[in-house]
Amino acid sequence: MKQLEALMVGQAEKWATKIVVTSELRKEALRRLFQMNIHPLSLFPGVDGLGRFCGQKADLFGWE
C-alpha cells in the first residue's frame, strides 16, 4: 500500500475505493465474477491459483 500511495502522490482525483460486500451477498458476487472469468486461476496463473480456483469452484457450485 505504501508503494501505491507513493506512486499516486499529487493526484487530485480519488484513486482508490473500498467496496464492502456483506456476507449474504458474497457468494452471489463471487459467482458473477466467476461467470466473467474473474477467478483465482485467471488472476494467479500457476499451481497456487489452480488450487484456489478448485476450492472456490467447489464452494460456489459444488463438486459437479
C-alpha positions in Angstrom: 0.0 0.0 0.0 2.9 2.3 0.7 4.3 1.9 -2.8 0.9 2.6 -4.3 0.5 5.7 -2.2 4.0 6.9 -3.3 3.0 6.4 -7.0 -0.2 8.4 -6.5 1.3 11.5 -4.8 -0.1 14.6 -6.4 -3.2 13.1 -7.8 -6.2 15.3 -7.3 -8.8 12.6 -8.0 -9.7 9.9 -5.6 -7.7 6.8 -6.8 -8.9 4.1 -4.5 -12.4 3.0 -3.3 -13.2 0.3 -0.8 -16.2 -1.8 -1.6 -17.7 -3.7 1.3 -19.8 -6.8 0.4 -22.0 -8.3 3.0 -21.6 -11.9 3.8 -25.1 -12.5 2.4 -24.1 -11.2 -1.0 -20.5 -12.7 -1.0 -21.4 -16.0 -2.8 -23.5 -14.3 -5.4 -20.8 -11.7 -6.1 -18.2 -14.4 -6.5 -20.5 -16.4 -8.8 -21.0 -13.4 -11.0 -17.2 -12.7 -11.1 -16.6 -16.4 -11.9 -19.0 -16.1 -14.9 -17.0 -13.1 -16.2 -13.8 -15.3 -15.9 -12.5 -13.4 -12.9 -11.4 -16.1 -10.5 -8.1 -17.2 -8.8 -6.8 -19.1 -11.8 -7.2 -16.1 -14.1 -5.6 -13.7 -11.6 -2.8 -16.0 -10.3 -1.7 -18.4 -13.1 0.1 -21.3 -11.6 -0.3 -24.1 -9.1 -1.4 -21.7 -6.3 -4.1 -20.1 -8.5 -5.3 -23.6 -9.6 -5.7 -24.8 -6.1 -7.6 -21.7 -5.1 -9.7 -22.0 -8.2 -10.7 -25.6 -7.4 -11.6 -24.7 -3.9 -13.7 -21.7 -4.9 -15.4 -23.6 -7.7 -16.3 -26.4 -5.2 -17.5 -23.9 -2.7 -19.7 -21.9 -5.1 -21.0 -24.7 -7.4 -20.4 -28.0 -5.5 -18.3 -30.9 -6.6 -20.0 -31.4 -10.0 
